[in-house]
């Protein structure tokens, strides 16, 4: 099973520049690279903050970009997104019985679970009781299959003070629902941080992919004042090669166009 992750494209109205970057232009370049090199992927997951303010002009611009993508895709909610507007432009996006944009995909290598962590009015995320109950049912119905969990907000602190203050507020509560199934969870993937981050959470591997637009500066530890700085580190998308025994994650920098130089001489390094 080959999965792609694109996150935090923050698409603005056509032609608008945010922090020195045209989000639509970057997303177009990302889609071009996917279409060129990874059109064989089973699914591309867009893990939230699809647009910058959740308004009509932004979702229209996003739709123009995604109409060109040759890989099946699912859209997920971030703190910058609006559920009603997203469904208006992408009515095929699955919705649960309580109106949250949550869904599952059952593939050859197990069950992919997409969570909705949007909490209107705040940049932080939350999983309410109804969403957690839905998750319990999806976990119970997965019949011992491997699990792959995707969400927008990180459920743990990563050491970047400002971003930790707007992560998933009830991450440990989420863990109590996941814990009985921990042995089956192959990885947890999220966005929101605009940084490449990986590690273990309660012993489960996690991965965060950088944004396709601006990145968050790496400033670890306590800061003198509450602030957030951005920079222009390379944008990426992620490629998950999922097998029964192994999962390999690649991050593709799609804007740099490095020259490929065939190796000279005898085989080997």
N, C-alpha and C positions, 0 to 999 in steps of 0.2 A: 504494500500500500504506500503510495507516494502522496504526501500532503504538502501543501505550501502554506506559509503564513505571511500575510501582509498586514501591517498594523500602523495605526495612527497616521493616516495620510492627510488628515486635517484639510480636506479640499474646501477651498473658499469659492466665492463667485468667480466666474471666468475673468482671468486677467489680474486678479488681486494678489498682491505679494504680501506674505506674512513672514516676519523675521528674515527677510532677504531671499525667500524661496517661493516659487509658484508651485503650490501643492498639486495642481492638475498636471503641470508639466512633468513633475517628478513621478506622479502616478502613471502617466503615459509611458515614461521611460521604463518603469518597473514592468508594466504590462507588455511592452515590446520585448523585454528580456525574457519574461516568462513564455510568451508566445514563440520566441525563437529557440529557447533551450529546454523548456519544461512543459510543453503542451501535452505531454503524456501523463501529467499528474492526475490523480483521481479526483482531487478537490483542492480548491484554494480557499483558505479561511481568512477573512478580514476581521481582525480581532479588536474592532472598536475605534472610536474617535475617527469615524469615516469622514466627517466634515467638521468645520471649525465652530459653527454656532448653531447647527441644527435647523437652518432655514431652507426655504424652497429653492432659492437660486443655487445654493451649495449642493443640494441633493440632485438637482438637474445637471449640474456640472459633473458630479460623481457618476451619474448614470451614463453620460456621454463617454466617459472613460471606460466603464465596465462593459459597455456594449461591445467593446473590441476584444475582450478577454476570451481566449479559446478554451479555457479550463472551466469546468463547473465550479461555482463558488457559493459560499454562504456568508452573509453579512451578520456581524455581531454588534451589540450595543457597547458604546463607551460613554464616558461622562459628558462628552460634547454632542452626543446624538439625541435625536428626538424620535420616540417610537412611532408616533402617528405619521410623521413626515417620512420616515424611512419606509414604512409599509405603503405609504401612498405611491412612492416612486419604485418600490421593489415589492409588489404585492405577493410575490412568490416566497418571500421570507417566512419560514414557519413561525407560528406563534402558539404558545401553550394555552391551556384553558382559562388562565387568568390574565391573558394579554401580554405576557412577557415573551421576548424573542429568544426562546430557548428551544433546543431541538437535539436530536441524536442522529447519527449516521452509523449504520451497521455495515462494516466492511469486512474484507477477507481476513484482516488481522485483529478484529475486535470492534468495540463500540466507541465511537467518538462522541463526546458529550459537550455541547456548547451552552455556556451559562450566560445569563443576562444579569450583570452587576450594576446597571444604571440606577442611580438614586437621584431623581430629579431635584434640582436646586442646590446640589453640592458636587464638588469635583471628586469627592471620595465615593467609594462603592459600597454596596450592601447586598446581602442575600436575605430577603425577607422570609418569613415562615412559609409562605405559599411556594416560593421558589425552591426552598430547601426540601419541602415535601415532594415537589415534582422531581427533584434530584434523587431523593430516596427511592422513588418508584423506578426511575431509569436504571439506578444501580441494581435494584432487586431483580429487574427484568432481564438483566444482561447475561444471566445464566452462566456465570463463571468465566466469561470472556475477558480478554485484556481490555483495559480502559485507558482512554486518552482524553484528558480534560483540558478544554480551552475556555478562557475567560479574559476580560479586559484588565481588571484591576489585580495587581499582585496580592496574594493572600498573606504575605509576610513582609516584614521590614527588611530592606536591603542595605541600609546604612546611608542613604541619601535623605537627609533630614526632611526636606520639604516634600519630596515624593512619598516618604513614609507617612506623612501626615494626611495624605489623600489617597491612601491605598484602600484595600477592602477592609472596612471597619470591623467586620465580624469574621475575620479569617479563621480564628481558632474555633468559632462555632461551625463554620464550614467544615473544618477538619474533623469535628466529631461525627459528621455525617459520612465523610470519606473514610475515616479510620477503619471501620470493619472490612473495607474492601481494599485496604492499602496494598496488599500483596499483588493485586491485579492491576494497580495503576502504573502504567509504564512511564508516563510523564504528565506534567501539568505545564501548559504553555499560556503565556499572557503577554500583554502589551503595556501601554500606559507610561512606562518608564522612559521611553525614547533612549534606551541604552541596551547594549548586549550584556545580559546577566544570566548566569546559570548556577546551579548548585543543587542542594537537597533541602526539602522541607518535610520535616518529620520522616526523613529517610526516603522520600519520594523525589526523583529528579524533577527539576523545573528548568524552564527556558524562557527567556524574554528576548524578543527580537527588536532591534532598533526601528525607529520610524522611517517612513519614506521621505520625510521632510527634515526639519531641524531636529537636533538631538539635545538632550539634557547634559550639561557639563557635569563631569564626575567630581563632585565635592563631597567627600566622605566625612562623617562625624558631625558633632554639634557645630552650628554656625552662629556667628555673632548676632545675626538678625535673620528673620524669616524672609527668604528670598529664593528665587529660581533663576538660573542662568542657562541660556541656550547657546549652542554652537553649531558649526557646519561639519561635524564629523560625517563620514560617508553614510548615506542611506543604504538600507539593506532590506531584503526579504529572506525568509528561511525556507529550507527544503528539508522535510522529514522523510527519511527512507525507513519505513517501518516493516520489520519482519517479526516472526514469532520469537526469535531469540535475541534480536538486537534492534536498537533504534539508533540511527545516525542522523545528526542534525548539521546541515551546512548553512552558512550565512553568505548570501550572494550580494556583493557590492555591485550594483548595476549601473552606476553612473561614471565609473572611472575608465572603462574601455582600455584596460591594460593590454599591451601588445603581447601576443602569444609567441614565444620563442622556442622552436623545436630544440631539444637537447642535442648537442654535438658529441660525438665519440661513442664509446662502448656503452652497452646497457648498464644500468645501476646508477647510484647517486654519485 
